[in-house]
Amino acid sequence: GILSDVLVATAAKHADPLAVFPCCHSRKRKVLESVASPYAKKEYDKILSHRGSMPDLVDRLDTVRMVALENAGFDVEEFFIPE
């Protein structure tokens, strides 16, 4: 949710390492936009303007977060926790 975006934005701004286990994905306005790349901003616009359900919302938001960190100079690894 929005807390994941706050953590990503803060880490990107201050070059602090972090690990994020995002949950509660939603299409609320994201604070990450202030540090987002042009790609991420374009993706946020698509996400926020889309009408109806968005089955790939989780993947799209997580990708935007990873790209934001990569653009801030982070090495990003994605792991999945087994259910």
Buried (B, 14 or more C-beta within 10 A) or exposed (E): EEEBBEBBBEBBEEEEEEEBEBEEBEBEEBBBBEBBBEEBBEBBEEBEEEEEEBEEBEEBBBBBBBBBBEBBEBEEEEEEEEE
